[in-house]
Amino acid sequence: MVLLFFTCIISILYIGIAFKEGFNANKYLMGFIYGLLSPAVAVYGNQVIKQIKKNKT
């Protein structure tokens, strides 16, 4: 849950600052979506590595 909250906040800030268009509803939504996808990919990658290691032994 901490990872989800942290990545959502960082994504919203990055998108708002990097595109230099300010903060609006579109930027908040895009940052929230990227914030959801980032930890999902991290957890998925971690599980894949665990399963590969488990199947090798």
MMTF fields as JSON, N, C-alpha, C and O atoms, coordinates in Angstrom:
{
  "mmtfVersion": "1.0.0",
  "mmtfProducer": "UNKNOWN",
  "numBonds": 227,
  "numAtoms": 228,
  "numGroups": 57,
  "numChains": 1,
  "numModels": 1,
  "chainsPerModel": [1],
  "groupsPerChain": [57],
  "chainIdList": ["A"],
  "bondAtomList": [4, 2, 8, 6, 12, 10, 16, 14, 20, 18, 24, 22, 28, 26, 32, 30, 36, 34, 40, 38, 44, 42, 48, 46, 52, 50, 56, 54, 60, 58, 64, 62, 68, 66, 72, 70, 76, 74, 80, 78, 84, 82, 88, 86, 92, 90, 96, 94, 100, 98, 104, 102, 108, 106, 112, 110, 116, 114, 120, 118, 124, 122, 128, 126, 132, 130, 136, 134, 140, 138, 144, 142, 148, 146, 152, 150, 156, 154, 160, 158, 164, 162, 168, 166, 172, 170, 176, 174, 180, 178, 184, 182, 188, 186, 192, 190, 196, 194, 200, 198, 204, 202, 208, 206, 212, 210, 216, 214, 220, 218, 224, 222],
  "bondOrderList": [1, 1, 1, 1, 1, 1, 1, 1, 1, 1, 1, 1, 1, 1, 1, 1, 1, 1, 1, 1, 1, 1, 1, 1, 1, 1, 1, 1, 1, 1, 1, 1, 1, 1, 1, 1, 1, 1, 1, 1, 1, 1, 1, 1, 1, 1, 1, 1, 1, 1, 1, 1, 1, 1, 1, 1],
  "groupList": [{"groupName": "MET", "atomNameList": ["N", "CA", "C", "O"], "elementList": ["N", "C", "C", "O"], "formalChargeList": [0, 0, 0, 0], "bondAtomList": [1, 0, 2, 1, 3, 2], "bondOrderList": [1, 1, 2], "singleLetterCode": "M", "chemCompType": "L-PEPTIDE LINKING"}, {"groupName": "VAL", "atomNameList": ["N", "CA", "C", "O"], "elementList": ["N", "C", "C", "O"], "formalChargeList": [0, 0, 0, 0], "bondAtomList": [1, 0, 2, 1, 3, 2], "bondOrderList": [1, 1, 2], "singleLetterCode": "V", "chemCompType": "L-PEPTIDE LINKING"}, {"groupName": "LEU", "atomNameList": ["N", "CA", "C", "O"], "elementList": ["N", "C", "C", "O"], "formalChargeList": [0, 0, 0, 0], "bondAtomList": [1, 0, 2, 1, 3, 2], "bondOrderList": [1, 1, 2], "singleLetterCode": "L", "chemCompType": "L-PEPTIDE LINKING"}, {"groupName": "PHE", "atomNameList": ["N", "CA", "C", "O"], "elementList": ["N", "C", "C", "O"], "formalChargeList": [0, 0, 0, 0], "bondAtomList": [1, 0, 2, 1, 3, 2], "bondOrderList": [1, 1, 2], "singleLetterCode": "F", "chemCompType": "L-PEPTIDE LINKING"}, {"groupName": "THR", "atomNameList": ["N", "CA", "C", "O"], "elementList": ["N", "C", "C", "O"], "formalChargeList": [0, 0, 0, 0], "bondAtomList": [1, 0, 2, 1, 3, 2], "bondOrderList": [1, 1, 2], "singleLetterCode": "T", "chemCompType": "L-PEPTIDE LINKING"}, {"groupName": "CYS", "atomNameList": ["N", "CA", "C", "O"], "elementList": ["N", "C", "C", "O"], "formalChargeList": [0, 0, 0, 0], "bondAtomList": [1, 0, 2, 1, 3, 2], "bondOrderList": [1, 1, 2], "singleLetterCode": "C", "chemCompType": "L-PEPTIDE LINKING"}, {"groupName": "ILE", "atomNameList": ["N", "CA", "C", "O"], "elementList": ["N", "C", "C", "O"], "formalChargeList": [0, 0, 0, 0], "bondAtomList": [1, 0, 2, 1, 3, 2], "bondOrderList": [1, 1, 2], "singleLetterCode": "I", "chemCompType": "L-PEPTIDE LINKING"}, {"groupName": "SER", "atomNameList": ["N", "CA", "C", "O"], "elementList": ["N", "C", "C", "O"], "formalChargeList": [0, 0, 0, 0], "bondAtomList": [1, 0, 2, 1, 3, 2], "bondOrderList": [1, 1, 2], "singleLetterCode": "S", "chemCompType": "L-PEPTIDE LINKING"}, {"groupName": "TYR", "atomNameList": ["N", "CA", "C", "O"], "elementList": ["N", "C", "C", "O"], "formalChargeList": [0, 0, 0, 0], "bondAtomList": [1, 0, 2, 1, 3, 2], "bondOrderList": [1, 1, 2], "singleLetterCode": "Y", "chemCompType": "L-PEPTIDE LINKING"}, {"groupName": "GLY", "atomNameList": ["N", "CA", "C", "O"], "elementList": ["N", "C", "C", "O"], "formalChargeList": [0, 0, 0, 0], "bondAtomList": [1, 0, 2, 1, 3, 2], "bondOrderList": [1, 1, 2], "singleLetterCode": "G", "chemCompType": "PEPTIDE LINKING"}, {"groupName": "ALA", "atomNameList": ["N", "CA", "C", "O"], "elementList": ["N", "C", "C", "O"], "formalChargeList": [0, 0, 0, 0], "bondAtomList": [1, 0, 2, 1, 3, 2], "bondOrderList": [1, 1, 2], "singleLetterCode": "A", "chemCompType": "L-PEPTIDE LINKING"}, {"groupName": "LYS", "atomNameList": ["N", "CA", "C", "O"], "elementList": ["N", "C", "C", "O"], "formalChargeList": [0, 0, 0, 0], "bondAtomList": [1, 0, 2, 1, 3, 2], "bondOrderList": [1, 1, 2], "singleLetterCode": "K", "chemCompType": "L-PEPTIDE LINKING"}, {"groupName": "GLU", "atomNameList": ["N", "CA", "C", "O"], "elementList": ["N", "C", "C", "O"], "formalChargeList": [0, 0, 0, 0], "bondAtomList": [1, 0, 2, 1, 3, 2], "bondOrderList": [1, 1, 2], "singleLetterCode": "E", "chemCompType": "L-PEPTIDE LINKING"}, {"groupName": "ASN", "atomNameList": ["N", "CA", "C", "O"], "elementList": ["N", "C", "C", "O"], "formalChargeList": [0, 0, 0, 0], "bondAtomList": [1, 0, 2, 1, 3, 2], "bondOrderList": [1, 1, 2], "singleLetterCode": "N", "chemCompType": "L-PEPTIDE LINKING"}, {"groupName": "PRO", "atomNameList": ["N", "CA", "C", "O"], "elementList": ["N", "C", "C", "O"], "formalChargeList": [0, 0, 0, 0], "bondAtomList": [1, 0, 2, 1, 3, 2], "bondOrderList": [1, 1, 2], "singleLetterCode": "P", "chemCompType": "L-PEPTIDE LINKING"}, {"groupName": "GLN", "atomNameList": ["N", "CA", "C", "O"], "elementList": ["N", "C", "C", "O"], "formalChargeList": [0, 0, 0, 0], "bondAtomList": [1, 0, 2, 1, 3, 2], "bondOrderList": [1, 1, 2], "singleLetterCode": "Q", "chemCompType": "L-PEPTIDE LINKING"}],
  "groupTypeList": [0, 1, 2, 2, 3, 3, 4, 5, 6, 6, 7, 6, 2, 8, 6, 9, 6, 10, 3, 11, 12, 9, 3, 13, 10, 13, 11, 8, 2, 0, 9, 3, 6, 8, 9, 2, 2, 7, 14, 10, 1, 10, 1, 8, 9, 13, 15, 1, 6, 11, 15, 6, 11, 11, 13, 11, 4],
  "groupIdList": [1, 2, 3, 4, 5, 6, 7, 8, 9, 10, 11, 12, 13, 14, 15, 16, 17, 18, 19, 20, 21, 22, 23, 24, 25, 26, 27, 28, 29, 30, 31, 32, 33, 34, 35, 36, 37, 38, 39, 40, 41, 42, 43, 44, 45, 46, 47, 48, 49, 50, 51, 52, 53, 54, 55, 56, 57],
  "secStructList": [7, 2, 2, 2, 2, 2, 2, 2, 2, 2, 2, 2, 2, 2, 2, 2, 2, 2, 6, 7, 1, 7, 7, 7, 2, 2, 2, 2, 2, 2, 2, 2, 2, 2, 2, 2, 2, 2, 2, 2, 2, 2, 2, 2, 2, 2, 2, 2, 2, 2, 2, 2, 2, 2, 2, 2, 7],
  "xCoordList": [0.817, 0.0, 0.869, 0.539, 1.978, 2.89, 3.49, 3.597, 3.88, 4.444, 3.439, 3.806, 2.194, 1.145, 0.965, 0.924, 0.859, 0.676, 1.876, 1.714, 3.073, 4.292, 4.427, 4.744, 4.194, 4.345, 3.269, 3.534, 2.072, 1.028, 1.432, 1.308, 1.91, 2.325, 3.498, 3.48, 4.507, 5.679, 5.298, 5.792, 4.442, 4.02, 3.261, 3.489, 2.366, 1.609, 2.547, 2.423, 3.484, 4.438, 5.32, 5.548, 5.817, 6.689, 5.964, 6.505, 4.767, 4.013, 3.69, 3.784, 3.314, 2.995, 4.193, 4.065, 5.353, 6.559, 7.209, 7.635, 7.296, 8.012, 7.33, 8.01, 6.022, 5.316, 5.124, 4.708, 5.423, 5.365, 4.024, 3.956, 2.974, 1.634, 0.825, -0.348, 1.435, 0.714, -0.063, 0.046, -0.838, -1.621, -3.088, -3.662, -3.678, -5.116, -5.645, -4.886, -6.922, -7.529, -6.911, -6.751, -6.561, -5.961, -4.609, -4.301, -3.812, -2.493, -2.633, -1.875, -3.606, -3.825, -4.245, -3.763, -5.129, -5.586, -4.455, -4.284, -3.684, -2.573, -1.532, -1.015, -1.229, -0.288, -0.794, -0.022, -2.093, -2.676, -2.602, -2.297, -2.877, -2.815, -1.385, -1.153, -0.417, 0.982, 1.405, 2.189, 0.876, 1.174, 0.618, 1.193, -0.477, -1.019, -0.23, -0.008, 0.189, 0.892, 2.313, 2.785, 2.993, 4.383, 4.544, 5.344, 3.818, 3.988, 3.448, 3.936, 2.454, 1.929, 3.001, 3.156, 3.735, 4.815, 5.938, 6.522, 6.244, 7.298, 6.932, 7.766, 5.713, 5.267, 5.212, 5.61, 4.725, 4.663, 6.068, 6.298, 6.999, 8.374, 8.991, 9.704, 8.726, 9.238, 8.672, 9.402, 7.391, 6.766, 7.302, 7.491, 7.545, 8.101, 9.478, 9.785, 10.309, 11.652, 11.57, 12.318, 10.68, 10.514, 10.083, 10.587, 9.159, 8.68, 9.754, 9.854, 10.553, 11.638, 12.651, 13.102, 13.008, 13.961, 13.389, 14.116, 12.103, 11.461, 11.422, 11.628, 11.165, 11.065, 12.425, 12.494, 13.511, 14.843, 15.309, 16.105, 14.827, 15.292, 14.437, 14.695],
  "yCoordList": [-1.182, 0.0, 1.258, 2.254, 1.197, 2.34, 2.558, 3.694, 1.474, 1.579, 2.186, 3.016, 1.785, 2.317, 3.815, 4.585, 4.225, 5.643, 6.466, 7.529, 5.973, 6.693, 6.855, 7.947, 5.794, 5.9, 6.779, 7.457, 6.783, 7.682, 9.137, 9.94, 9.483, 10.861, 11.26, 12.336, 10.414, 10.725, 10.844, 11.737, 9.977, 10.033, 11.316, 11.94, 11.711, 12.949, 14.146, 15.021, 14.197, 15.308, 15.329, 16.389, 14.161, 14.099, 14.552, 15.342, 14.068, 14.432, 15.919, 16.576, 16.451, 17.875, 18.764, 19.823, 18.346, 19.161, 18.942, 19.908, 17.705, 17.4, 17.992, 18.468, 17.973, 18.488, 20.0, 20.604, 20.613, 22.072, 22.67, 23.817, 21.9, 22.395, 22.635, 22.999, 22.436, 22.617, 21.371, 20.318, 21.531, 20.414, 20.63, 21.672, 19.646, 19.67, 18.249, 17.338, 18.065, 16.752, 15.666, 14.53, 16.007, 15.032, 14.558, 13.368, 15.474, 15.11, 14.253, 13.304, 14.594, 13.785, 12.366, 11.403, 12.231, 10.909, 10.112, 8.931, 10.741, 10.058, 9.631, 8.516, 10.498, 10.148, 9.017, 8.15, 9.019, 7.948, 6.613, 5.588, 6.617, 5.377, 4.857, 3.664, 5.742, 5.316, 4.843, 3.904, 5.504, 5.089, 3.72, 3.008, 3.339, 1.988, 0.948, -0.162, 1.3, 0.339, 0.054, -1.078, 1.056, 0.876, -0.194, -1.111, -0.116, -1.187, -2.532, -3.579, -2.515, -3.777, -4.505, -5.72, -3.767, -4.366, -4.843, -5.901, -4.078, -4.477, -5.768, -6.663, -5.867, -7.073, -8.256, -9.363, -8.039, -9.115, -9.628, -10.836, -8.71, -9.113, -9.892, -10.87, -9.471, -10.171, -11.584, -12.525, -11.74, -13.063, -13.978, -15.174, -13.425, -14.224, -14.745, -15.915, -13.881, -14.3, -15.383, -16.36, -15.226, -16.246, -17.582, -18.629, -17.557, -18.801, -19.468, -20.695, -18.68, -19.256, -19.933, -21.044, -19.262, -19.853, -21.102, -22.071, -21.094, -22.246, -23.441, -24.573, -23.215, -24.304, -24.88, -26.019, -24.132, -24.644, -25.671, -26.55, -25.57, -26.498, -27.723, -28.598],
  "zCoordList": [0.0, 0.0, 0.0, -0.643, 0.727, 0.759, -0.624, -1.086, -1.285, -2.626, -3.599, -4.43, -3.504, -4.368, -4.145, -5.105, -2.901, -2.577, -3.039, -3.639, -2.757, -3.114, -4.625, -5.098, -5.385, -6.836, -7.458, -8.451, -6.904, -7.415, -7.222, -8.147, -6.044, -5.764, -6.654, -7.252, -6.75, -7.569, -9.041, -9.73, -9.532, -10.935, -11.24, -12.276, -10.352, -10.563, -10.573, -11.431, -9.633, -9.593, -10.836, -11.42, -11.242, -12.413, -13.673, -14.447, -13.884, -15.085, -15.085, -16.122, -13.937, -13.858, -14.105, -14.718, -13.634, -13.787, -15.147, -15.781, -15.608, -16.848, -18.074, -18.982, -18.119, -19.289, -19.241, -20.23, -18.101, -17.926, -18.33, -18.772, -18.178, -18.496, -17.232, -17.305, -16.087, -14.838, -14.457, -15.084, -13.42, -12.902, -13.23, -12.915, -13.859, -14.114, -13.931, -13.601, -14.143, -13.895, -14.766, -14.321, -16.004, -16.904, -16.375, -16.435, -15.865, -15.326, -14.065, -13.865, -13.217, -12.019, -12.387, -11.79, -13.354, -13.771, -14.403, -14.1, -15.276, -15.922, -14.879, -14.944, -13.935, -12.876, -12.007, -11.598, -11.72, -10.914, -11.646, -11.036, -12.938, -13.72, -13.782, -13.582, -14.059, -14.06, -12.674, -12.538, -11.651, -10.286, -9.953, -9.131, -10.566, -10.368, -11.151, -10.666, -12.349, -13.2, -12.713, -12.821, -12.185, -11.757, -10.679, -10.861, -9.568, -8.578, -9.06, -8.636, -9.935, -10.46, -11.263, -11.141, -12.077, -12.867, -11.953, -12.19, -10.916, -9.981, -9.254, -9.12, -8.792, -8.085, -9.044, -8.681, -10.254, -11.249, -11.572, -11.616, -11.796, -12.087, -10.94, -11.165, -9.726, -8.553, -8.472, -8.164, -8.742, -8.693, -9.794, -9.571, -10.969, -12.067, -11.686, -11.911, -11.111, -10.701, -9.631, -9.687, -8.666, -7.621, -8.215, -7.81, -9.165, -9.761, -10.605, -10.621, -11.304, -12.104, -11.191, -11.471, -10.1, -9.153, -8.505, -8.282, -8.202, -7.562, -8.509, -8.072, -9.788, -10.758, -11.127, -11.59, -10.936, -11.252, -10.235, -10.562, -9.018, -7.974, -7.885, -7.059]
}
